[in-house]
Amino acid sequence: MPDGTDLDSEDAKLVTLARAARIRNNAAEGAAVRDDTGRTYVATTVSLSSLSLSALQAAVVVAVASGAGGLEAAAIVSSEAVVHGDDLAVVAEIGPGASVVFADPDGLVHGVVAH
């Protein structure tokens, strides 16, 4: 399994941003995405009685709502060891070919999935 030192600097930055968002909001998950122009967007888990989104789904929503035309990469930081298919699907829809980095709350990378 790769660790954080195996990531390029831009993907490592996504992990850092996702970790910071998770900590700042005391959320279950934090996520960050980079669009095709290099802009980054962050979000955390949304858990309302009327709406539930994973952090990665929320980050993609923020990117799309901000006008992103595509995604280059994404990172999700979570204590869960499970990769949700819905998260991968939402990234693949707007970012075919985008990589998704999965890291634990300490920033240790547990996997990278490339579409």
C-alpha positions in Angstrom: 0.0 0.0 0.0 1.3 3.5 -0.8 1.8 6.0 1.9 1.6 9.8 1.7 5.1 10.1 0.4 4.2 8.2 -2.8 1.7 10.9 -3.8 2.6 13.8 -6.0 2.5 17.2 -4.2 -0.9 18.1 -5.7 -2.6 14.9 -4.5 -0.9 15.2 -1.1 -2.4 18.7 -0.9 -5.8 17.2 -1.4 -5.3 14.8 1.5 -4.1 17.7 3.7 -7.2 19.8 2.8 -9.6 16.9 3.4 -8.0 16.2 6.8 -8.2 19.8 7.8 -11.9 20.1 6.8 -12.7 16.9 8.7 -11.0 18.2 11.8 -12.4 21.7 11.5 -16.0 20.4 11.3 -15.6 17.4 13.6 -17.0 15.3 10.8 -16.9 11.6 10.0 -15.3 12.3 6.6 -13.5 15.1 4.8 -12.9 15.3 1.1 -11.2 17.5 -1.4 -11.3 17.5 -5.2 -9.2 19.3 -7.9 -10.9 20.4 -11.0 -9.5 20.5 -14.5 -8.2 24.0 -14.0 -6.4 23.2 -10.8 -9.0 24.8 -8.4 -9.7 22.8 -5.2 -12.9 22.3 -3.3 -13.4 20.8 0.1 -16.4 19.4 2.0 -17.3 17.2 4.9 -20.1 14.7 5.5 -23.6 16.2 5.3 -26.0 14.5 7.7 -29.4 16.3 7.9 -32.8 14.7 8.4 -33.7 15.7 4.9 -30.3 15.2 3.1 -27.3 12.9 3.5 -24.2 13.2 1.4 -20.8 11.6 1.8 -17.9 14.1 2.0 -16.8 13.2 -1.5 -20.3 13.7 -2.9 -20.5 17.1 -1.2 -17.1 18.2 -2.5 -18.2 17.2 -6.1 -21.4 19.2 -5.6 -19.5 22.2 -4.5 -17.2 21.9 -7.6 -20.0 21.5 -10.0 -22.0 24.4 -8.4 -18.8 26.5 -8.8 -18.6 25.8 -12.5 -16.1 22.9 -12.7 -16.2 21.2 -16.0 -14.2 18.1 -15.0 -12.1 16.7 -12.2 -8.5 15.6 -12.2 -8.3 14.1 -8.7 -10.0 13.6 -5.4 -9.1 12.6 -1.9 -11.3 11.3 0.9 -10.2 11.0 4.6 -12.2 8.7 6.8 -11.8 6.2 9.6 -14.0 3.8 7.6 -12.0 1.2 5.6 -14.9 0.8 3.1 -14.8 2.5 -0.3 -18.3 3.5 -1.3 -19.3 2.8 -4.8 -21.5 5.9 -4.9 -18.4 8.0 -4.2 -16.5 6.5 -7.0 -19.5 6.8 -9.4 -20.0 10.6 -8.7 -16.3 11.3 -9.3 -16.3 9.1 -12.5 -19.3 11.0 -13.9 -17.6 14.4 -13.9 -14.0 13.2 -13.9 -13.5 10.2 -16.1 -9.8 9.2 -15.5 -9.7 11.1 -12.2 -7.8 9.3 -9.4 -9.3 9.0 -5.9 -7.0 8.8 -2.9 -8.3 7.1 0.2 -6.5 8.1 3.5 -7.2 7.6 7.2 -7.5 10.5 9.7 -3.7 10.5 10.2 -3.2 11.0 6.5 -1.9 7.5 5.8 -2.9 6.6 2.3 -4.6 3.2 2.1 -5.3 3.2 -1.7 -5.6 5.1 -4.9 -8.2 4.2 -7.5 -7.8 5.5 -11.0 -10.8 5.5 -13.3 
